[in-house]
Amino acid sequence: MWSFLTFVISLTSTYFLIEALLPRLESRGIVGEDVNKPKRPEVAEMGGLAMVLGLATGLLFMMGLKTFVGIFKSVNSIPLSMALLTVFIIATIGFIDDLLGIQQAIKASVPLFASVPLMMIEAGQTHLGLPLIDFRIEFGLFYPLVLIPLGVTGAANAVNMLAGFNGLESGMAAVAFLSLGAVAFFLGEATSLLILVAAFGAVVATLYFNWFPARILIGDVGTFSIGALIASAVIIGNYEFAGVVIIIPYLADFLIKAFNGFPSEGWWGELEDGKLYCPEGPPKGLAQLVMKITGGISEQFLVLTLIGIEAVFGLLAVVFYL
């Protein structure tokens, strides 16, 4: 019941924050081009800021109830606070990039510093295990000092790259959070579950405004935060393998873009008669690969296809831990 209340508070907070932000973002010219539409209309950007604040509202309210009412006794407030701090640091990086722009190399590496709160509490255990088989590798200090920052940075950058289509970022995130939440529930990881429930509520509200035709784009502040939330939840819950499975579609997109030299332009599609087509040459991302395979696809069905791919890996992650 309390977890559901967390979901409701995060969802409603995010919804009203976006409603309040939308006209202000537009009036101040904080907009981005919707590159997959005719004439490339300008759409309000940085909706991820409201998503992060809505998530924080839900979690902080529940932490207050835990402190003063005594509920959520199985939830550990310290790693929960460190996860929030990690998300806030990464959201700040995305916020600065959305407003001022940051060089790609710097933007890719700066999230390493956002993992420091999780490193300080040595969140999670120092070993990695695999579900279904009795196998684990002990890493000792290598886990908090190397694997945690690499995990947070890798997830943040991978999610940041697979973006740019209406509803894609928030839709795939909703599937990822729901799947990981199921794993946390089955494992009895209450702290991780609470983070994911709040995150799910925030992205569902964001998806309402971000779906085709989008009224708001979530920006780097949103994509970076989604990646940080995925990493933080699986590290705190000690089910990192599920996080690796969840991130596979993002990793596939990352590898395709790496093969093409991480293009800053031309990673979207060519719009013709309401469909997106892969430009001449090899696909420059997972989205273009889908366009090439289908021979042309509408933006809505492209996004649904990618969300469906994420759902397959989300289901795999849940099955592994059943």
TAWORA-V698038 format. One record per run of one state. SS is the DSSP state (~ for helix, > for strand, _ for the rest). FROM is the first residue (numbers start at 0). TO is the last residue. If there is no record, write none. Layout:
{{SS,FROM,TO} {SS,FROM,TO}}
This chain:
{{_,0,0} {~,1,26} {_,27,29} {>,30,32} {_,33,40} {>,41,43} {_,44,46} {~,47,67} {_,68,75} {~,76,99} {_,100,102} {~,103,113} {_,114,114} {~,115,119} {_,120,125} {>,126,129} {_,130,133} {>,134,137} {_,138,139} {~,140,160} {_,161,166} {~,167,186} {_,187,188} {~,189,209} {_,210,214} {>,215,215} {_,216,217} {~,218,236} {_,237,238} {~,239,245} {_,246,246} {~,247,258} {_,259,268} {>,269,271} {_,272,273} {>,274,276} {_,277,284} {~,285,293} {_,294,295} {>,296,296} {_,297,297} {~,298,320} {_,321,321}}
